[in-house]
Amino acid sequence: ALRSIGANKMRSALTMLGIIIGVMALVVLVSLVSGATNSVTTAVSDLGTSLVTVTVSDDKGKPIHLDDLNTWMAEEPDIGRISARTSTSLVGKHGANYDSVTVYGVTPSYYDIQGLQLSMGRWLKTADQDNRAYVCVLNSDAATELIGYTDCVGQTVVLSGVSFEVVGVLEEDTSSMMSMLTSGTLMAYIPYSSLIRLTDSVSSDVTTFYLSAAEGSTVDAAANAMTRILMDRFDADEDAFEVDSSNMLEEAMNSITSTLSILLGGIAGISLVVGGIGIMNIMMVTVTERTREIGIRKAIGANRGTI
C-alpha cells in the first residue's frame, strides 16, 4: 500500500486533499455555529434572566398608574420588582456643550431589574420619585460628551430648559448585546414623575413596564401572574397587551441557532461526502487499472487471499 501511494504521489495528494477539505469544513462550520450559540446565550442572559417586559396597546379606558404597579408588586408572591419606563428625546446642555439625549423616566426598581452598574454616585431613590426631584443618572457616553469627563457627580445638566443635578454615572459595559446596540447613545435616567412634569408629550399613564421574578419563583410564573392580572383588568382581551419574558427570547434564539447549525452542518456534510466520493473514485480506478494483473495472477494459481 505504501509503495502504491509513493508511486502515485499526485493522485494520493489530491485524494488526501479532498477528505481534508471535507473534514475541516465540517469541523470549522459546526464550531462557528457552536460559538455563535454561546455568544447569543450569553448576550440574552445579560438582558436579565428574570426579566419580563409588558406593553399595553389598548387600556380599555382603564389606564395603568404607578399605584397599580406598587399594588401588584405587594400582592403577587411571584412578582418581585416592577418598574415603569417611558422615554423621550431632549436636548441636553452643559456649558457650551449640547447634544440630543435619550431621557428615560423610570422608578427606583429599574436599576435592579435591568442589572445596571454604577461607576460612581448613586441611583434614583424613592424620595426622588415622590418629590419629582430634578436629579439624573447619566451613562458614560452622555457624561463624556456633555460634561467632558465621567467623574461628574454634582455637576448640572440642562434638559429642556430645566437644570438636573447629576447624582450618578453608569459603568460602561462593552460585553453585552444591549450595550452594542446602544453604543454611542447619550442616555439620562430621571424619576418617572419628573419626566411627566418636564414635558407634556409624556403621559402619566403607564404603557410599558418591566418586572422581575420574586426570589424563589421563576420568570415564567411571574409572566403568568402578570398575564392573569391584565386579563382580568382588560376584560380577557389578549390583544390589549403583550407580555414578553427573557425566556421566550432565549428559546427563540436557541431555535434560530439550532436551525443554523443544521444548515451549516449540512453544507459541511456535503463537502465531506464530495471528498468521500473522490476517494471512492480513486479506489475504483486503482482496482480497474490492475484488472489485467489480477487476471494473470489467478491464471497461474493465486487464491483470493494472495490477491
C-alpha positions as YAML, in Angstrom:
chain: A
units: angstrom
residues:
- id: 1
  name: ALA
  ca: [0.00, 0.00, 0.00]
- id: 2
  name: LEU
  ca: [2.81, 2.41, 0.88]
- id: 3
  name: ARG
  ca: [4.60, 1.61, -2.35]
- id: 4
  name: SER
  ca: [1.37, 2.28, -4.27]
- id: 5
  name: ILE
  ca: [0.95, 5.65, -2.55]
- id: 6
  name: GLY
  ca: [4.56, 6.57, -3.28]
- id: 7
  name: ALA
  ca: [4.25, 5.54, -6.92]
- id: 8
  name: ASN
  ca: [1.24, 7.86, -7.45]
- id: 9
  name: LYS
  ca: [2.13, 10.96, -5.46]
- id: 10
  name: MET
  ca: [-0.16, 13.39, -7.27]
- id: 11
  name: ARG
  ca: [-3.15, 11.04, -7.09]
- id: 12
  name: SER
  ca: [-2.52, 10.40, -3.39]
- id: 13
  name: ALA
  ca: [-2.15, 14.14, -2.64]
- id: 14
  name: LEU
  ca: [-5.41, 15.01, -4.40]
- id: 15
  name: THR
  ca: [-7.21, 12.18, -2.61]
- id: 16
  name: MET
  ca: [-5.96, 13.37, 0.76]
- id: 17
  name: LEU
  ca: [-6.82, 16.99, -0.10]
- id: 18
  name: GLY
  ca: [-10.43, 16.04, -0.83]
- id: 19
  name: ILE
  ca: [-11.00, 14.39, 2.54]
- id: 20
  name: ILE
  ca: [-9.02, 17.07, 4.43]
- id: 21
  name: ILE
  ca: [-11.18, 19.85, 2.98]
- id: 22
  name: GLY
  ca: [-14.35, 17.92, 3.80]
- id: 23
  name: VAL
  ca: [-13.37, 17.21, 7.41]
- id: 24
  name: MET
  ca: [-12.06, 20.74, 8.03]
- id: 25
  name: ALA
  ca: [-15.22, 22.30, 6.58]
- id: 26
  name: LEU
  ca: [-17.33, 20.16, 8.89]
- id: 27
  name: VAL
  ca: [-15.27, 20.97, 11.98]
- id: 28
  name: VAL
  ca: [-14.92, 24.72, 11.30]
- id: 29
  name: LEU
  ca: [-18.56, 25.41, 10.38]
- id: 30
  name: VAL
  ca: [-20.01, 23.42, 13.27]
- id: 31
  name: SER
  ca: [-17.55, 25.10, 15.67]
- id: 32
  name: LEU
  ca: [-18.55, 28.54, 14.38]
- id: 33
  name: VAL
  ca: [-22.22, 27.77, 14.99]
- id: 34
  name: SER
  ca: [-21.43, 26.48, 18.48]
- id: 35
  name: GLY
  ca: [-19.50, 29.64, 19.28]
- id: 36
  name: ALA
  ca: [-22.29, 31.85, 17.92]
- id: 37
  name: THR
  ca: [-24.83, 29.95, 20.03]
- id: 38
  name: ASN
  ca: [-22.80, 30.52, 23.19]
- id: 39
  name: SER
  ca: [-22.40, 34.22, 22.39]
- id: 40
  name: VAL
  ca: [-26.13, 34.66, 21.81]
- id: 41
  name: THR
  ca: [-26.97, 32.77, 25.01]
- id: 42
  name: THR
  ca: [-24.60, 34.98, 27.00]
- id: 43
  name: ALA
  ca: [-26.00, 38.14, 25.39]
- id: 44
  name: VAL
  ca: [-29.57, 37.13, 26.17]
- id: 45
  name: SER
  ca: [-28.58, 36.33, 29.75]
- id: 46
  name: ASP
  ca: [-27.10, 39.82, 30.03]
- id: 47
  name: LEU
  ca: [-30.51, 41.27, 29.27]
- id: 48
  name: GLY
  ca: [-31.81, 39.80, 32.53]
- id: 49
  name: THR
  ca: [-32.51, 36.20, 33.44]
- id: 50
  name: SER
  ca: [-35.71, 37.10, 35.29]
- id: 51
  name: LEU
  ca: [-36.93, 40.00, 33.16]
- id: 52
  name: VAL
  ca: [-40.48, 40.36, 31.87]
- id: 53
  name: THR
  ca: [-41.48, 43.21, 29.57]
- id: 54
  name: VAL
  ca: [-45.12, 44.30, 29.44]
- id: 55
  name: THR
  ca: [-46.52, 46.60, 26.76]
- id: 56
  name: VAL
  ca: [-50.11, 47.87, 26.86]
- id: 57
  name: SER
  ca: [-51.55, 48.84, 23.47]
- id: 58
  name: ASP
  ca: [-55.21, 49.39, 24.48]
- id: 59
  name: ASP
  ca: [-56.07, 50.18, 28.10]
- id: 60
  name: LYS
  ca: [-59.85, 49.82, 27.52]
- id: 61
  name: GLY
  ca: [-60.42, 53.05, 29.40]
- id: 62
  name: LYS
  ca: [-58.66, 51.59, 32.45]
- id: 63
  name: PRO
  ca: [-55.18, 53.14, 32.32]
- id: 64
  name: ILE
  ca: [-52.41, 51.76, 34.48]
- id: 65
  name: HIS
  ca: [-50.77, 54.08, 37.01]
- id: 66
  name: LEU
  ca: [-47.77, 53.78, 39.30]
- id: 67
  name: ASP
  ca: [-50.04, 52.94, 42.24]
- id: 68
  name: ASP
  ca: [-51.29, 49.88, 40.34]
- id: 69
  name: LEU
  ca: [-47.73, 48.65, 39.86]
- id: 70
  name: ASN
  ca: [-46.99, 49.06, 43.57]
- id: 71
  name: THR
  ca: [-50.16, 47.17, 44.45]
- id: 72
  name: TRP
  ca: [-49.32, 44.25, 42.16]
- id: 73
  name: MET
  ca: [-45.76, 44.15, 43.47]
- id: 74
  name: ALA
  ca: [-47.06, 43.89, 47.04]
- id: 75
  name: GLU
  ca: [-49.88, 41.41, 46.43]
- id: 76
  name: GLU
  ca: [-48.45, 38.94, 43.92]
- id: 77
  name: PRO
  ca: [-45.98, 36.48, 45.51]
- id: 78
  name: ASP
  ca: [-44.44, 35.50, 42.15]
- id: 79
  name: ILE
  ca: [-43.64, 39.10, 41.17]
- id: 80
  name: GLY
  ca: [-40.50, 40.63, 42.64]
- id: 81
  name: ARG
  ca: [-39.93, 44.20, 41.44]
- id: 82
  name: ILE
  ca: [-41.86, 46.32, 38.93]
- id: 83
  name: SER
  ca: [-40.68, 49.48, 37.21]
- id: 84
  name: ALA
  ca: [-42.44, 51.72, 34.74]
- id: 85
  name: ARG
  ca: [-40.43, 53.22, 31.90]
- id: 86
  name: THR
  ca: [-41.12, 55.93, 29.40]
- id: 87
  name: SER
  ca: [-38.73, 57.88, 27.21]
- id: 88
  name: THR
  ca: [-38.34, 60.93, 25.04]
- id: 89
  name: SER
  ca: [-35.56, 62.71, 23.18]
- id: 90
  name: LEU
  ca: [-34.43, 66.08, 24.58]
- id: 91
  name: VAL
  ca: [-31.53, 68.44, 24.07]
- id: 92
  name: GLY
  ca: [-29.01, 68.20, 26.89]
- id: 93
  name: LYS
  ca: [-26.69, 71.12, 27.66]
- id: 94
  name: HIS
  ca: [-23.74, 71.73, 29.93]
- id: 95
  name: GLY
  ca: [-21.90, 74.98, 29.44]
- id: 96
  name: ALA
  ca: [-21.19, 75.35, 25.73]
- id: 97
  name: ASN
  ca: [-21.74, 71.65, 25.03]
- id: 98
  name: TYR
  ca: [-25.09, 70.38, 23.85]
- id: 99
  name: ASP
  ca: [-26.38, 67.25, 22.16]
- id: 100
  name: SER
  ca: [-29.50, 65.10, 21.75]
- id: 101
  name: VAL
  ca: [-30.09, 62.92, 24.81]
- id: 102
  name: THR
  ca: [-32.49, 60.00, 25.18]
- id: 103
  name: VAL
  ca: [-34.16, 60.64, 28.52]
- id: 104
  name: TYR
  ca: [-35.73, 57.70, 30.34]
- id: 105
  name: GLY
  ca: [-38.29, 58.21, 33.07]
- id: 106
  name: VAL
  ca: [-38.03, 55.25, 35.45]
- id: 107
  name: THR
  ca: [-38.73, 54.25, 39.03]
- id: 108
  name: PRO
  ca: [-36.03, 53.10, 41.51]
- id: 109
  name: SER
  ca: [-36.68, 49.38, 40.88]
- id: 110
  name: TYR
  ca: [-35.47, 49.74, 37.28]
- id: 111
  name: TYR
  ca: [-31.83, 49.55, 38.42]
- id: 112
  name: ASP
  ca: [-32.13, 46.06, 39.92]
- id: 113
  name: ILE
  ca: [-34.46, 44.72, 37.24]
- id: 114
  name: GLN
  ca: [-32.10, 45.66, 34.42]
- id: 115
  name: GLY
  ca: [-28.95, 44.72, 36.33]
- id: 116
  name: LEU
  ca: [-27.31, 48.12, 35.81]
- id: 117
  name: GLN
  ca: [-23.98, 49.03, 37.43]
- id: 118
  name: LEU
  ca: [-22.81, 52.42, 38.71]
- id: 119
  name: SER
  ca: [-19.25, 53.59, 38.32]
- id: 120
  name: MET
  ca: [-19.82, 56.42, 40.79]
- id: 121
  name: GLY
  ca: [-22.56, 58.19, 42.68]
- id: 122
  name: ARG
  ca: [-25.97, 56.70, 43.42]
- id: 123
  name: TRP
  ca: [-29.11, 55.57, 41.65]
- id: 124
  name: LEU
  ca: [-32.52, 57.23, 41.84]
- id: 125
  name: LYS
  ca: [-34.29, 56.94, 45.20]
- id: 126
  name: THR
  ca: [-37.94, 56.60, 46.17]
- id: 127
  name: ALA
  ca: [-37.75, 60.12, 47.63]
- id: 128
  name: ASP
  ca: [-36.67, 61.43, 44.21]
- id: 129
  name: GLN
  ca: [-39.72, 59.81, 42.65]
- id: 130
  name: ASP
  ca: [-42.12, 61.07, 45.35]
- id: 131
  name: ASN
  ca: [-40.75, 64.62, 45.28]
- id: 132
  name: ARG
  ca: [-40.39, 64.82, 41.48]
- id: 133
  name: ALA
  ca: [-36.78, 65.77, 42.05]
- id: 134
  name: TYR
  ca: [-34.68, 67.16, 39.24]
- id: 135
  name: VAL
  ca: [-31.86, 64.63, 39.52]
- id: 136
  name: CYS
  ca: [-30.44, 62.35, 36.84]
- id: 137
  name: VAL
  ca: [-28.09, 59.45, 36.26]
- id: 138
  name: LEU
  ca: [-26.04, 59.60, 33.05]
- id: 139
  name: ASN
  ca: [-24.45, 56.83, 31.05]
- id: 140
  name: SER
  ca: [-20.71, 57.19, 30.38]
- id: 141
  name: ASP
  ca: [-21.26, 58.45, 26.81]
- id: 142
  name: ALA
  ca: [-23.54, 61.27, 27.99]
- id: 143
  name: ALA
  ca: [-21.14, 62.26, 30.77]
- id: 144
  name: THR
  ca: [-18.18, 62.33, 28.38]
- id: 145
  name: GLU
  ca: [-19.92, 64.22, 25.57]
- id: 146
  name: LEU
  ca: [-21.76, 66.81, 27.65]
- id: 147
  name: ILE
  ca: [-19.51, 67.39, 30.63]
- id: 148
  name: GLY
  ca: [-16.20, 66.16, 29.25]
- id: 149
  name: TYR
  ca: [-15.41, 63.54, 31.90]
- id: 150
  name: THR
  ca: [-17.18, 60.75, 33.78]
- id: 151
  name: ASP
  ca: [-16.30, 61.89, 37.31]
- id: 152
  name: CYS
  ca: [-19.10, 64.44, 37.17]
- id: 153
  name: VAL
  ca: [-21.32, 63.71, 40.18]
- id: 154
  name: GLY
  ca: [-22.64, 67.03, 41.48]
- id: 155
  name: GLN
  ca: [-22.49, 68.76, 38.09]
- id: 156
  name: THR
  ca: [-25.59, 70.17, 36.42]
- id: 157
  name: VAL
  ca: [-27.11, 69.18, 33.06]
- id: 158
  name: VAL
  ca: [-29.89, 71.21, 31.46]
- id: 159
  name: LEU
  ca: [-32.69, 69.15, 29.91]
- id: 160
  name: SER
  ca: [-35.46, 71.00, 28.10]
- id: 161
  name: GLY
  ca: [-34.51, 74.21, 29.90]
- id: 162
  name: VAL
  ca: [-34.52, 72.64, 33.39]
- id: 163
  name: SER
  ca: [-31.37, 72.04, 35.42]
- id: 164
  name: PHE
  ca: [-30.82, 68.48, 36.66]
- id: 165
  name: GLU
  ca: [-28.18, 67.52, 39.19]
- id: 166
  name: VAL
  ca: [-26.06, 64.53, 38.17]
- id: 167
  name: VAL
  ca: [-26.21, 62.11, 41.11]
- id: 168
  name: GLY
  ca: [-24.68, 59.08, 39.40]
- id: 169
  name: VAL
  ca: [-22.87, 57.76, 36.33]
- id: 170
  name: LEU
  ca: [-23.41, 54.29, 34.95]
- id: 171
  name: GLU
  ca: [-20.50, 51.97, 34.39]
- id: 172
  name: GLU
  ca: [-19.58, 51.44, 30.74]
- id: 173
  name: ASP
  ca: [-20.49, 47.92, 29.61]
- id: 174
  name: THR
  ca: [-18.92, 46.65, 26.39]
- id: 175
  name: SER
  ca: [-19.73, 42.95, 26.83]
- id: 176
  name: SER
  ca: [-23.49, 42.70, 26.47]
- id: 177
  name: MET
  ca: [-25.63, 42.73, 23.34]
- id: 178
  name: MET
  ca: [-27.65, 45.68, 24.65]
- id: 179
  name: SER
  ca: [-24.50, 47.77, 25.11]
- id: 180
  name: MET
  ca: [-23.51, 47.12, 21.50]
- id: 181
  name: LEU
  ca: [-26.95, 48.22, 20.29]
- id: 182
  name: THR
  ca: [-26.85, 51.46, 22.34]
- id: 183
  name: SER
  ca: [-23.15, 52.23, 21.88]
- id: 184
  name: GLY
  ca: [-22.65, 55.96, 21.34]
- id: 185
  name: THR
  ca: [-26.17, 56.84, 22.52]
- id: 186
  name: LEU
  ca: [-26.38, 59.60, 25.12]
- id: 187
  name: MET
  ca: [-28.79, 58.49, 27.86]
- id: 188
  name: ALA
  ca: [-30.07, 60.07, 31.03]
- id: 189
  name: TYR
  ca: [-32.29, 58.41, 33.64]
- id: 190
  name: ILE
  ca: [-34.59, 60.63, 35.70]
- id: 191
  name: PRO
  ca: [-37.54, 59.88, 38.03]
- id: 192
  name: TYR
  ca: [-40.69, 58.85, 36.16]
- id: 193
  name: SER
  ca: [-42.68, 61.61, 37.85]
- id: 194
  name: SER
  ca: [-40.07, 64.21, 36.89]
- id: 195
  name: LEU
  ca: [-40.26, 63.34, 33.20]
- id: 196
  name: ILE
  ca: [-44.06, 63.65, 33.25]
- id: 197
  name: ARG
  ca: [-43.66, 67.04, 34.92]
- id: 198
  name: LEU
  ca: [-40.93, 68.09, 32.48]
- id: 199
  name: THR
  ca: [-42.74, 67.57, 29.17]
- id: 200
  name: ASP
  ca: [-46.34, 67.40, 28.02]
- id: 201
  name: SER
  ca: [-45.51, 64.78, 25.39]
- id: 202
  name: VAL
  ca: [-45.24, 62.06, 28.06]
- id: 203
  name: SER
  ca: [-48.48, 60.76, 29.59]
- id: 204
  name: SER
  ca: [-48.84, 59.76, 33.23]
- id: 205
  name: ASP
  ca: [-50.46, 56.52, 32.06]
- id: 206
  name: VAL
  ca: [-48.06, 53.58, 32.17]
- id: 207
  name: THR
  ca: [-47.89, 51.76, 28.84]
- id: 208
  name: THR
  ca: [-44.55, 49.98, 29.24]
- id: 209
  name: PHE
  ca: [-43.15, 48.44, 32.39]
- id: 210
  name: TYR
  ca: [-40.70, 45.77, 33.46]
- id: 211
  name: LEU
  ca: [-40.89, 43.22, 36.22]
- id: 212
  name: SER
  ca: [-38.70, 40.53, 37.70]
- id: 213
  name: ALA
  ca: [-39.49, 37.22, 39.34]
- id: 214
  name: ALA
  ca: [-39.60, 37.09, 43.11]
- id: 215
  name: GLU
  ca: [-36.89, 35.21, 44.97]
- id: 216
  name: GLY
  ca: [-37.68, 31.51, 44.84]
- id: 217
  name: SER
  ca: [-40.04, 31.97, 41.89]
- id: 218
  name: THR
  ca: [-39.45, 31.72, 38.14]
- id: 219
  name: VAL
  ca: [-39.73, 34.14, 35.27]
- id: 220
  name: ASP
  ca: [-42.50, 32.02, 33.76]
- id: 221
  name: ALA
  ca: [-44.51, 32.19, 36.99]
- id: 222
  name: ALA
  ca: [-44.09, 35.97, 37.10]
- id: 223
  name: ALA
  ca: [-45.16, 36.30, 33.46]
- id: 224
  name: ASN
  ca: [-48.19, 34.08, 34.06]
- id: 225
  name: ALA
  ca: [-49.18, 36.10, 37.13]
- id: 226
  name: MET
  ca: [-48.99, 39.37, 35.22]
- id: 227
  name: THR
  ca: [-50.92, 37.89, 32.30]
- id: 228
  name: ARG
  ca: [-53.68, 36.84, 34.68]
- id: 229
  name: ILE
  ca: [-53.84, 40.32, 36.23]
- id: 230
  name: LEU
  ca: [-54.05, 42.07, 32.88]
- id: 231
  name: MET
  ca: [-56.61, 39.63, 31.51]
- id: 232
  name: ASP
  ca: [-58.87, 40.49, 34.47]
- id: 233
  name: ARG
  ca: [-58.27, 44.21, 34.03]
- id: 234
  name: PHE
  ca: [-58.81, 44.33, 30.26]
- id: 235
  name: ASP
  ca: [-61.83, 42.02, 30.02]
- id: 236
  name: ALA
  ca: [-59.88, 38.98, 28.81]
- id: 237
  name: ASP
  ca: [-58.71, 40.79, 25.66]
- id: 238
  name: GLU
  ca: [-55.37, 39.23, 24.75]
- id: 239
  name: ASP
  ca: [-54.75, 41.85, 22.05]
- id: 240
  name: ALA
  ca: [-54.82, 44.72, 24.57]
- id: 241
  name: PHE
  ca: [-51.37, 43.91, 25.94]
- id: 242
  name: GLU
  ca: [-48.24, 41.87, 25.35]
- id: 243
  name: VAL
  ca: [-46.13, 40.07, 27.92]
- id: 244
  name: ASP
  ca: [-42.63, 39.03, 26.83]
- id: 245
  name: SER
  ca: [-40.15, 37.24, 29.04]
- id: 246
  name: SER
  ca: [-36.42, 36.78, 28.55]
- id: 247
  name: ASN
  ca: [-37.07, 33.01, 28.45]
- id: 248
  name: MET
  ca: [-39.17, 33.48, 25.32]
- id: 249
  name: LEU
  ca: [-36.35, 35.42, 23.69]
- id: 250
  name: GLU
  ca: [-33.81, 32.80, 24.68]
- id: 251
  name: GLU
  ca: [-36.00, 30.00, 23.32]
- id: 252
  name: ALA
  ca: [-36.44, 31.87, 20.03]
- id: 253
  name: MET
  ca: [-32.69, 32.45, 19.69]
- id: 254
  name: ASN
  ca: [-31.98, 28.80, 20.51]
- id: 255
  name: SER
  ca: [-34.41, 27.75, 17.78]
- id: 256
  name: ILE
  ca: [-32.70, 30.03, 15.27]
- id: 257
  name: THR
  ca: [-29.20, 28.84, 16.16]
- id: 258
  name: SER
  ca: [-30.32, 25.20, 16.03]
- id: 259
  name: THR
  ca: [-31.67, 25.72, 12.53]
- id: 260
  name: LEU
  ca: [-28.45, 27.49, 11.56]
- id: 261
  name: SER
  ca: [-26.40, 24.63, 12.99]
- id: 262
  name: ILE
  ca: [-28.32, 22.08, 10.94]
- id: 263
  name: LEU
  ca: [-27.99, 24.20, 7.79]
- id: 264
  name: LEU
  ca: [-24.24, 24.79, 8.08]
- id: 265
  name: GLY
  ca: [-23.68, 21.22, 9.25]
- id: 266
  name: GLY
  ca: [-25.48, 20.03, 6.11]
- id: 267
  name: ILE
  ca: [-23.30, 22.24, 3.91]
- id: 268
  name: ALA
  ca: [-20.16, 20.93, 5.61]
- id: 269
  name: GLY
  ca: [-21.52, 17.39, 5.31]
- id: 270
  name: ILE
  ca: [-21.82, 17.86, 1.55]
- id: 271
  name: SER
  ca: [-18.11, 18.80, 1.44]
- id: 272
  name: LEU
  ca: [-17.33, 15.63, 3.37]
- id: 273
  name: VAL
  ca: [-19.44, 13.49, 1.03]
- id: 274
  name: VAL
  ca: [-17.75, 15.02, -2.02]
- id: 275
  name: GLY
  ca: [-14.37, 14.20, -0.51]
- id: 276
  name: GLY
  ca: [-15.54, 10.63, 0.14]
- id: 277
  name: ILE
  ca: [-16.77, 10.27, -3.44]
- id: 278
  name: GLY
  ca: [-13.35, 11.41, -4.63]
- id: 279
  name: ILE
  ca: [-11.65, 8.72, -2.55]
- id: 280
  name: MET
  ca: [-14.09, 6.08, -3.76]
- id: 281
  name: ASN
  ca: [-13.42, 7.10, -7.36]
- id: 282
  name: ILE
  ca: [-9.65, 6.84, -6.90]
- id: 283
  name: MET
  ca: [-10.02, 3.40, -5.27]
- id: 284
  name: MET
  ca: [-12.15, 2.18, -8.16]
- id: 285
  name: VAL
  ca: [-9.58, 3.48, -10.65]
- id: 286
  name: THR
  ca: [-6.81, 1.75, -8.70]
- id: 287
  name: VAL
  ca: [-8.63, -1.58, -8.86]
- id: 288
  name: THR
  ca: [-9.65, -1.17, -12.50]
- id: 289
  name: GLU
  ca: [-6.11, -0.45, -13.71]
- id: 290
  name: ARG
  ca: [-4.89, -3.65, -12.01]
- id: 291
  name: THR
  ca: [-7.59, -5.91, -13.50]
- id: 292
  name: ARG
  ca: [-5.12, -7.38, -16.05]
- id: 293
  name: GLU
  ca: [-2.55, -8.11, -13.32]
- id: 294
  name: ILE
  ca: [-5.19, -9.78, -11.13]
- id: 295
  name: GLY
  ca: [-6.31, -11.97, -14.04]
- id: 296
  name: ILE
  ca: [-2.77, -13.15, -14.73]
- id: 297
  name: ARG
  ca: [-2.22, -13.95, -11.04]
- id: 298
  name: LYS
  ca: [-5.43, -16.00, -10.89]
- id: 299
  name: ALA
  ca: [-4.48, -17.80, -14.14]
- id: 300
  name: ILE
  ca: [-1.23, -19.06, -12.63]
- id: 301
  name: GLY
  ca: [-2.92, -20.27, -9.45]
- id: 302
  name: ALA
  ca: [-3.15, -17.34, -6.96]
- id: 303
  name: ASN
  ca: [-6.01, -17.63, -4.46]
- id: 304
  name: ARG
  ca: [-8.25, -14.79, -3.09]
- id: 305
  name: GLY
  ca: [-6.11, -14.31, -0.01]
- id: 306
  name: THR
  ca: [-2.99, -13.83, -2.06]
- id: 307
  name: ILE
  ca: [-4.66, -11.37, -4.40]
...
